[in-house]
């Protein structure tokens, strides 16, 4: 009888241990999800503000402000290919179209860094400089270029891809700060978009 009790007791302890380990794994997974969510800046953090100076895209919590080019539209929660994405906002010109290609479109996204200044999907300032150094060591590539530029007095990595039609190109900008990385993606289908691109970047303020 005592042997049966001992076996039952052992099985009970085993079940409890397995249950605690399963619960621990669930808690760890839950905390990782929450950490990931805290590093993702969703569209609810943004507002459109219209005033006498123009229309502005503003994220006070993440300290970003930029002016929406005159006549452009904005859409929250989609990416540049119109796929649902709750961490992205697109801005596009009145004549924008993929088919046939015309006009200009921009995409805005922010990633927060954790307490160790990391985000597995983002590069730090040093990593960006390493990326640029690696690119410079490889030498120039036709239709592709990288450079460090200044946006609101902050160092940023600019990557340009020239499309088959040399009047058309994509530009990505990464602006790393101490606790965030700001991303801007642009698709420019006409020469006039170049000026719109420069004007938009000139209005970016990271406070």
C-alpha positions in Angstrom: 0.0 0.0 0.0 2.8 2.4 1.0 4.5 1.7 -2.4 1.3 2.7 -4.2 1.1 5.9 -2.1 4.8 6.7 -2.9 4.2 6.2 -6.7 1.1 8.3 -6.6 2.9 11.0 -4.6 5.8 10.9 -7.2 3.4 11.2 -10.1 1.6 14.1 -8.4 5.0 15.9 -7.8 5.9 15.2 -11.5 2.6 16.7 -12.7 3.1 19.8 -10.5 6.7 20.3 -11.8 5.6 19.9 -15.4 2.7 22.3 -14.8 5.1 24.9 -13.2 7.5 24.6 -16.1 4.7 25.0 -18.6 3.4 28.0 -16.7 6.9 29.5 -16.5 7.4 29.1 -20.3 4.0 30.8 -20.9 5.0 33.6 -18.6 8.3 34.1 -20.4 6.6 34.0 -23.8 4.0 36.5 -22.5 6.7 38.9 -21.3 8.6 38.6 -24.6 5.4 39.4 -26.5 4.8 42.4 -24.2 8.4 43.5 -24.6 8.1 43.2 -28.4 4.8 45.2 -28.3 6.4 48.0 -26.2 9.2 48.3 -28.8 6.7 48.6 -31.7 5.2 52.0 -32.3 1.6 51.5 -33.5 -0.4 54.0 -35.4 -2.5 55.0 -32.4 0.6 57.0 -31.3 0.2 59.4 -34.3 -2.1 62.3 -35.0 -2.7 64.5 -38.0 -2.7 68.2 -37.0 -4.0 70.8 -39.4 -3.3 74.5 -38.7 -2.5 77.7 -40.6 1.1 76.5 -41.2 0.0 73.3 -43.0 -0.8 69.6 -42.2 1.5 67.8 -39.9 2.0 64.1 -38.9 2.8 64.2 -35.2 3.9 61.5 -32.7 4.4 63.3 -29.3 5.3 60.2 -27.4 8.1 59.3 -29.8 9.0 62.9 -30.5 8.5 63.0 -34.2 6.9 65.7 -36.3 6.9 66.2 -40.1 4.8 68.3 -42.5 2.7 66.4 -45.0 3.4 67.8 -48.5 0.6 70.0 -49.9 -2.2 68.0 -51.5 -0.8 64.7 -50.3 -3.0 62.1 -48.5 -2.2 59.9 -45.5 -3.3 56.4 -44.5 -2.7 54.8 -41.2 -2.1 51.1 -40.7 -1.0 50.0 -44.1 2.4 49.8 -45.8 3.4 51.0 -49.3 1.9 47.9 -50.9 -1.4 48.5 -49.2 -1.0 45.5 -46.9 -2.2 45.9 -43.3 0.6 46.9 -40.9 -0.3 48.6 -37.7 3.1 50.2 -37.2 3.3 52.0 -40.6 1.8 55.2 -42.1 1.9 56.1 -45.8 1.8 59.5 -47.4 1.2 59.8 -51.1 0.9 62.5 -53.8 -2.5 63.0 -55.7 -1.1 61.4 -58.9 0.4 58.4 -57.2 -0.1 55.1 -58.9 1.9 51.9 -59.3 0.3 50.9 -62.6 1.2 52.9 -64.6 4.0 54.2 -62.4 3.5 57.8 -61.4 3.8 60.2 -58.5 5.4 59.7 -55.1 4.7 57.7 -51.9 6.4 57.7 -48.5 6.2 55.4 -45.5 7.0 56.3 -41.9 7.8 53.8 -39.1 9.5 54.0 -35.7 11.1 51.3 -33.6 11.8 51.8 -29.8 15.0 50.3 -28.4 15.1 48.3 -25.2 17.0 49.1 -22.0 20.2 47.8 -23.6 19.6 50.1 -26.6 18.8 47.1 -28.8 16.0 46.1 -31.2 16.6 43.0 -33.2 14.9 44.7 -36.2 16.9 48.0 -35.9 20.5 49.1 -36.3 22.3 51.4 -33.8 24.4 54.3 -34.9 27.6 52.2 -34.8 25.9 49.4 -36.7 24.8 51.8 -39.4 28.4 53.2 -39.7 29.7 49.6 -40.0 27.1 48.9 -42.7 28.3 52.0 -44.6 32.0 51.1 -44.1 31.3 47.6 -45.5 29.5 49.1 -48.5 32.5 51.5 -49.1 34.9 48.6 -49.0 32.9 46.7 -51.6 33.1 49.6 -54.0 30.3 51.3 -56.1 27.4 49.2 -57.4 25.5 50.3 -60.4 22.0 51.5 -59.4 22.7 51.3 -55.7 24.3 53.8 -53.3 24.6 54.4 -49.5 25.7 57.5 -47.7 25.5 59.2 -44.3 23.3 62.3 -44.4 22.0 64.8 -41.9 18.3 64.9 -40.9 17.3 67.5 -38.3 21.0 67.6 -37.4 21.1 63.8 -36.7 23.2 61.3 -38.6 21.1 59.0 -40.9 21.9 56.2 -43.3 20.5 56.9 -46.8 20.2 54.0 -49.3 19.1 54.6 -52.9 18.1 52.1 -55.5 17.8 53.3 -59.0 15.1 51.4 -60.9 15.2 50.4 -64.6 13.8 53.7 -65.6 16.5 56.0 -64.3 13.9 58.7 -63.4 12.4 56.3 -60.9 14.0 55.2 -57.6 13.5 54.1 -54.0 15.1 55.8 -51.0 15.3 54.5 -47.5 16.4 56.6 -44.5 17.3 55.2 -41.1 17.8 57.7 -38.2 19.1 56.1 -35.0 18.9 58.0 -31.7 19.7 56.8 -28.2 16.4 55.0 -27.7 14.6 54.9 -31.1 15.2 54.4 -34.8 13.2 56.4 -37.3 12.5 54.9 -40.7 11.4 56.7 -43.9 10.9 54.8 -47.2 10.2 56.7 -50.4 9.2 55.6 -53.9 9.8 58.3 -56.5 8.3 57.8 -59.9 9.0 61.2 -61.4 11.6 64.0 -61.3 9.3 66.3 -59.4 9.3 63.8 -56.5 13.0 64.6 -55.9 12.0 68.1 -54.7 9.1 66.8 -52.7 11.4 64.3 -51.0 13.9 67.0 -50.1 11.1 69.3 -48.8 9.6 66.5 -46.7 13.0 65.6 -45.1 13.6 69.3 -44.3 10.4 69.4 -42.2 11.3 66.3 -40.1 11.8 67.2 -36.4 12.9 64.7 -33.8 12.7 66.5 -30.5 
